[in-house]
C-alpha cells in the first residue's frame, strides 16, 4: 500500500511538473519570394545551393522541432513533367559562431509539392539565450540527380531577430563547413517549437546579478506576468514600448529592494501586436519581446 501511494504521489508530481511546462514558438511565415534551393544541372552550374537562417531565441529552451518552408516539389532542373523526387535534407543547428551543435535529417517523399518541411524530435537543450543558426542543404544535390526546389522567403527582411545566409557548394562537406557563407538580403520562412527550461528567479545564483525573465503567458491577452531580479537595492524602471519605440506603459519607476519581483502587465487598452519591455537598473539593462493577441 505504501509503495502504491509513493508511486501515485510521484505520478501526480510528474503530471504537475509537465502541466507547468511552457511552450516556446517562433513562426515567421511572411512569404513574398522564393529562393533557389538545392542542385542545378544546367551547363556550367554544377552547384548545390545551401541556405541558413539565424534566429534569436530569448529564453533557454529544449528545442523540439524546426521547419523551413518550400514553395515547390523537388524536381530535376529540366524535367518538363513536373514530377517530384525523393530527397534527403540535412539540418545543422549551430551556435552564433557557426559551430555545429547537432545534425538532423528528414526524408521528403516524391509526393511533396510545397509546404513546411519539419525536422522533428530534435530534443536539444539550448541553455543560453541568444542567436542560433539553422543551416540546411540537399544531401547529394550536386550529383547526377540534380533536384531543386524553392525556399519560402521574405524579400523585405521582415524578421528582425536574425538574417539569412546562402552558399554554393560542390559536396556535402562544404555545406557543413561554416565561415564562408554569404549574408542574403532576404529572410527565410521558418518555424521552431520547444519548451522553456525552468529557471527560478529565486535561485541564489541568479540573484547575484540582475535578470529579466520572459513574460508568461506569451502570447497573452490581456494580462501577462513579468518577473525580474536585482542583486542590490537599486532604482529600477520597467517600461513597455511598441515596435516604433513609443513608450506605452511604465510598470516600475522607484527604488526597489534586492531580490525577486513580479509585475502584472495589463494591456487592455492596447492593440494586438508585438511589444518590448525594458528593465533598467544602474548600469544594467535588458529588453525582451512579447506578443499581445486579442
C-alpha positions in Angstrom: 0.0 0.0 0.0 2.8 2.4 0.9 4.6 1.6 -2.4 1.3 2.3 -4.3 0.9 5.7 -2.5 4.5 6.6 -3.2 4.1 5.7 -6.9 0.8 7.7 -7.1 2.4 10.7 -5.5 5.4 10.6 -7.8 3.0 10.3 -10.8 1.0 13.3 -9.6 4.2 15.4 -9.1 5.3 14.4 -12.6 1.9 15.4 -14.0 2.0 18.7 -12.2 5.5 19.4 -13.5 4.5 18.6 -17.1 1.4 20.8 -16.8 3.7 23.7 -15.8 5.9 23.3 -18.9 5.7 26.4 -21.0 5.7 26.0 -24.8 8.0 28.2 -26.9 7.4 29.0 -30.5 8.7 31.3 -33.2 6.9 31.3 -36.6 8.0 33.6 -39.4 5.8 33.0 -42.4 5.8 36.3 -44.3 6.0 34.7 -47.8 6.8 37.2 -50.5 9.5 35.5 -52.6 11.0 32.1 -53.5 14.8 31.5 -53.3 16.7 28.8 -55.1 17.4 25.7 -53.0 19.2 22.5 -54.0 21.0 21.3 -57.0 21.3 22.7 -60.5 22.3 20.7 -63.6 22.4 23.5 -66.1 25.6 23.7 -68.1 28.3 25.4 -66.1 26.0 25.5 -63.0 27.1 22.4 -61.1 26.2 23.6 -57.7 24.1 22.9 -54.7 22.7 26.0 -53.0 22.6 25.6 -49.2 20.7 28.1 -47.0 20.8 29.2 -43.4 18.8 31.5 -41.1 20.0 32.9 -37.8 17.3 33.1 -35.1 17.3 35.0 -31.8 16.0 32.7 -29.0 15.0 34.8 -26.0 15.0 32.1 -23.2 16.7 28.8 -22.5 14.7 26.1 -24.3 14.6 22.5 -25.2 14.3 22.7 -29.0 11.9 20.2 -30.2 11.4 20.9 -33.9 12.5 23.2 -36.7 11.0 23.8 -40.1 11.7 25.6 -43.4 9.0 26.4 -45.9 9.5 25.2 -49.5 7.4 26.5 -52.4 7.7 23.7 -55.0 8.4 20.0 -55.3 11.9 18.7 -55.6 12.4 18.1 -59.2 15.1 17.7 -62.0 16.1 21.1 -63.3 14.9 20.3 -66.8 12.2 17.8 -66.1 9.1 19.1 -68.0 6.8 16.6 -66.4 6.7 18.3 -63.1 7.4 15.0 -61.3 8.6 15.2 -57.8 11.5 13.2 -56.4 12.6 11.7 -53.1 15.2 13.8 -51.3 17.1 13.8 -48.1 17.5 17.2 -46.3 20.1 17.7 -43.6 19.8 20.4 -40.9 22.6 21.7 -38.8 21.9 23.6 -35.6 24.8 25.9 -34.9 25.8 28.4 -32.2 26.3 32.1 -33.1 29.8 31.3 -34.4 28.6 28.6 -36.7 29.8 25.6 -34.6 27.6 22.6 -35.2 25.7 21.6 -32.1 23.5 18.9 -33.6 22.7 17.5 -37.0 19.2 16.1 -38.1 17.9 14.6 -41.3 14.5 14.4 -42.8 13.3 12.3 -45.8 11.0 14.1 -48.2 8.9 11.8 -50.4 8.1 12.3 -54.1 4.6 13.4 -53.3 5.7 16.7 -51.7 4.5 19.7 -53.7 5.3 22.5 -51.3 4.8 23.5 -47.7 6.6 23.1 -44.4 9.3 20.6 -44.1 10.0 19.8 -40.4 12.9 18.3 -38.6 11.1 16.9 -35.5 12.2 15.1 -32.3 15.3 17.3 -32.1 15.3 17.4 -28.2 18.3 19.7 -27.9 18.8 21.9 -24.8 19.8 25.4 -25.8 20.6 26.6 -22.3 21.9 30.1 -23.3 19.5 32.7 -24.8 20.9 34.3 -27.9 21.5 33.8 -31.6 21.5 30.3 -33.2 22.0 29.4 -36.8 19.9 26.8 -38.7 21.5 25.7 -42.0 20.1 23.2 -44.4 21.2 21.5 -47.7 20.1 18.8 -50.1 22.2 15.7 -49.4 24.0 14.7 -52.6 22.4 17.5 -54.6 25.5 18.0 -56.7 25.4 14.5 -58.3 23.6 13.3 -61.4 20.2 13.6 -59.7 20.3 17.4 -59.6 17.0 18.2 -57.9 15.9 21.6 -56.7 13.1 23.5 -55.1 12.2 27.0 -54.0 12.6 28.1 -50.4 9.9 30.4 -49.0 11.4 33.8 -48.2 10.5 37.4 -47.3 12.4 39.7 -49.7 11.8 42.7 -47.4 13.8 41.1 -44.5 10.9 41.4 -42.1 12.4 39.1 -39.4 14.3 41.4 -37.1 15.9 38.7 -34.9 18.4 37.4 -37.5 19.4 37.1 -41.1 19.5 34.7 -44.0 22.7 33.2 -45.5 23.4 31.1 -48.6 26.3 29.2 -50.1 27.2 27.4 -53.3 28.8 24.0 -52.6 30.1 21.2 -54.7 29.9 18.5 -52.0 28.2 17.8 -48.7 31.3 18.6 -46.6 31.4 22.2 -48.0 27.8 22.6 -46.8 28.8 21.6 -43.3 31.7 24.0 -43.1 30.9 27.5 -41.8 32.9 30.6 -42.3 32.3 31.5 -46.0 28.5 31.6 -46.1 27.3 34.9 -47.6 24.6 37.0 -45.9 21.5 37.4 -48.0 19.2 40.4 -48.1 16.0 38.2 -47.7 14.8 36.2 -44.6 13.8 32.6 -44.7 10.4 31.5 -43.6 11.0 29.3 -40.5 9.1 27.7 -37.7 10.6 26.4 -34.4 9.0 24.9 -31.3 10.3 24.0 -28.0 9.7 24.0 -24.2 11.1 26.6 -21.8 13.8 25.3 -19.5 12.5 26.1 -16.0 14.6 29.0 -14.4 13.8 30.0 -10.9 14.1 33.7 -10.3 14.6 32.9 -6.7 17.8 30.9 -7.4 20.7 32.4 -5.4 22.9 32.2 -8.4 20.6 34.4 -10.4 20.2 36.8 -7.6 23.9 37.5 -7.5 23.3 39.6 -10.6 20.4 41.2 -12.4 18.0 39.3 -14.5 14.8 39.8 -16.6 12.8 36.8 -17.4 10.4 36.1 -20.3 6.9 37.1 -19.6 4.3 34.4 -19.1 2.0 33.7 -20.8 3.3 34.8 -24.1 1.4 35.5 -26.3 -1.1 36.9 -23.9 -4.5 38.6 -23.6 -4.9 41.0 -21.9 -2.6 40.3 -18.8 0.8 38.8 -18.5 3.4 38.3 -15.7 6.9 39.8 -15.8 9.5 38.6 -13.3 12.9 40.2 -12.6 15.6 40.1 -10.0 18.1 42.6 -8.8 21.2 41.9 -6.7 21.2 45.0 -4.6 18.9 47.9 -3.7 18.5 50.0 -6.8 16.3 52.5 -8.5 14.5 50.4 -11.1 12.5 51.3 -14.2 10.5 48.8 -16.2 8.8 50.2 -19.3 6.9 48.9 -22.2 7.4 50.1 -25.8 5.6 49.5 -29.1 7.5 48.4 -32.3 8.1 52.0 -33.2 9.9 52.7 -29.9 7.0 54.7 -28.4 6.6 54.2 -24.6 3.1 52.8 -23.9 3.4 51.9 -20.2 5.6 52.4 -17.1 5.3 49.4 -14.8 8.1 50.3 -12.3 9.8 53.6 -11.6 11.1 53.6 -8.0 13.7 52.3 -5.5 13.4 48.5 -5.3 14.8 46.2 -2.6 17.2 43.4 -3.7 15.5 40.2 -4.5 13.0 38.8 -7.0 9.9 40.7 -8.0 6.8 40.1 -10.1 4.8 42.7 -12.1 1.4 42.1 -13.8 1.1 44.0 -17.1 -2.5 44.7 -18.2 -2.7 45.6 -21.9 -6.5 46.0 -22.1 -6.1 49.4 -23.7 -3.6 48.3 -26.3 -4.0 46.8 -29.7 -2.7 43.4 -30.8 0.9 43.3 -31.8 4.5 43.0 -30.7 5.7 45.0 -27.7 9.1 45.2 -25.9 9.6 45.6 -22.2 12.9 47.1 -20.9 14.3 46.8 -17.4 16.9 49.4 -16.3 18.7 49.4 -13.0 22.0 51.3 -12.6 24.3 50.0 -15.4 22.1 47.0 -16.0 19.7 47.0 -18.9 17.7 44.2 -20.6 14.9 44.1 -23.1 12.6 41.3 -24.1 9.8 40.9 -26.7 6.2 39.9 -26.0 3.1 39.4 -28.2 -0.4 40.7 -27.4 -3.1 38.7 -29.2 -6.7 39.8 -28.8 
